[in-house]
Amino acid sequence: MRFLTLCGLALLTASPAFAHNPPSIHVATTAKGQTLVDAAGMTLYMFDKDADGRSACNGACAANWPPIVADPGFAAHADWSIVTRDDGSRQWAYRGHPLYRWIKDAKPGDMTGDGLLNGTWHVALAE
């Protein structure tokens, strides 16, 4: 297993459990545990209002919580799926939960979106 340190976060760059991650998604060790992050090390989130493999965060919501766009040519498999958003774009989902960033996270390791909107937003943990 190799580690890449980015702004104090240990990013797992190769791990048997996550060897087949989409190329734009990694795992970092944070205060919350093994957390999904984007290629820049920014925390990824899940939204409780998403259901049935669909994103409920569109329009103004998606402006604040940008969806993680599915990498072209990378197929869904195992824990990873792709959901089609209302605008037709494709978004990564981990174990059926669409993934997002929070625009107010300023640097890798920030988790300021965790618990927002009455606890409906959560850090995406790699379980």
C-alpha positions as CSV (number, residue, x, y, z in Angstrom):
1,M,0.0,0.0,0.0
2,R,1.4,3.4,-0.9
3,F,0.5,6.7,0.8
4,L,0.6,10.2,-0.6
5,T,0.5,13.0,1.9
6,L,-1.4,16.1,0.8
7,C,-1.8,19.0,3.2
8,G,-1.5,16.7,6.2
9,L,-3.9,14.0,4.8
10,A,-2.7,10.6,4.1
11,L,-4.2,9.5,0.8
12,L,-4.3,5.9,0.0
13,T,-3.1,5.6,-3.5
14,A,-3.4,1.8,-3.8
15,S,-5.4,-0.4,-1.5
16,P,-6.9,-3.8,-2.2
17,A,-10.4,-2.6,-1.1
18,F,-10.2,0.5,-3.3
19,A,-8.0,-0.7,-6.1
20,H,-10.8,-0.2,-8.6
21,N,-11.9,3.3,-7.5
22,P,-12.8,5.7,-10.2
23,P,-9.7,7.6,-11.2
24,S,-11.0,10.9,-9.7
25,I,-11.8,9.4,-6.3
26,H,-9.4,8.5,-3.6
27,V,-9.5,7.5,0.1
28,A,-7.9,9.7,2.8
29,T,-7.4,9.0,6.5
30,T,-9.2,11.8,8.4
31,A,-10.6,12.5,11.9
32,K,-13.8,10.7,10.7
33,G,-11.9,7.6,9.5
34,Q,-11.4,6.4,5.9
35,T,-13.0,9.2,3.9
36,L,-13.7,9.5,0.1
37,V,-12.0,12.5,-1.4
38,D,-11.6,13.9,-4.9
39,A,-8.3,14.0,-6.8
40,A,-7.4,17.3,-5.1
41,G,-8.0,15.8,-1.7
42,M,-11.3,17.6,-1.1
43,T,-13.8,15.8,1.1
44,L,-16.8,14.1,-0.6
45,Y,-20.3,14.0,0.8
46,M,-23.6,12.1,0.7
47,F,-27.1,13.5,0.9
48,D,-29.8,11.8,2.9
49,K,-32.6,13.0,0.5
50,D,-31.1,11.1,-2.4
51,A,-33.1,7.9,-2.9
52,D,-33.5,5.1,-5.4
53,G,-30.1,5.8,-7.0
54,R,-31.1,9.3,-8.0
55,S,-29.8,12.7,-7.0
56,A,-32.2,15.0,-5.2
57,C,-29.7,17.9,-5.3
58,N,-30.2,19.9,-8.5
59,G,-30.3,23.6,-9.5
60,A,-29.2,25.9,-6.6
61,C,-28.4,22.8,-4.5
62,A,-25.9,21.5,-7.0
63,A,-24.3,24.9,-7.3
64,N,-23.4,24.6,-3.5
65,W,-22.9,20.9,-3.6
66,P,-21.2,20.2,-7.0
67,P,-21.8,16.6,-8.1
68,I,-18.8,14.4,-8.7
69,V,-18.9,13.9,-12.5
70,A,-18.4,10.3,-13.6
71,D,-15.1,9.8,-15.5
72,P,-15.6,9.1,-19.2
73,G,-14.9,5.6,-20.2
74,F,-14.7,4.3,-16.6
75,A,-17.4,1.7,-16.1
76,A,-19.4,1.2,-12.9
77,H,-18.5,-1.9,-10.9
78,A,-18.6,-3.4,-7.4
79,D,-19.4,-0.5,-5.0
80,W,-19.3,2.1,-7.7
81,S,-22.3,3.1,-9.9
82,I,-23.2,6.0,-12.1
83,V,-26.5,7.9,-11.7
84,T,-28.0,10.1,-14.4
85,R,-28.8,13.5,-13.1
86,D,-31.9,15.6,-14.0
87,D,-29.8,17.6,-16.5
88,G,-28.5,14.3,-18.2
89,S,-25.0,14.5,-16.8
90,R,-23.5,11.4,-15.1
91,Q,-22.5,11.4,-11.4
92,W,-20.5,8.9,-9.3
93,A,-22.3,7.0,-6.6
94,Y,-20.7,4.9,-3.9
95,R,-22.9,2.0,-2.7
96,G,-25.8,3.7,-4.4
97,H,-25.2,7.1,-2.8
98,P,-24.4,10.0,-5.2
99,L,-21.3,11.9,-4.3
100,Y,-20.8,15.7,-3.9
101,R,-18.3,18.3,-2.8
102,W,-19.2,21.3,-0.6
103,I,-18.1,24.7,-2.0
104,K,-17.3,26.1,1.4
105,D,-14.5,23.5,2.0
106,A,-11.4,25.6,1.3
107,K,-8.6,23.1,1.6
108,P,-8.0,19.3,1.7
109,G,-9.1,17.9,5.0
110,D,-11.9,20.5,5.5
111,M,-15.2,18.8,6.4
112,T,-17.4,21.9,7.0
113,G,-20.4,20.3,5.2
114,D,-20.7,17.4,7.6
115,G,-24.1,17.5,9.4
116,L,-25.4,20.6,7.5
117,L,-29.1,21.1,6.8
118,N,-30.4,19.4,9.9
119,G,-27.9,16.5,9.5
120,T,-28.9,15.6,6.0
121,W,-25.3,15.9,4.6
122,H,-22.6,13.5,5.7
123,V,-18.9,12.9,5.0
124,A,-18.7,9.9,2.5
125,L,-16.9,7.2,4.5
126,A,-15.2,4.4,2.7
127,E,-16.7,1.4,4.5
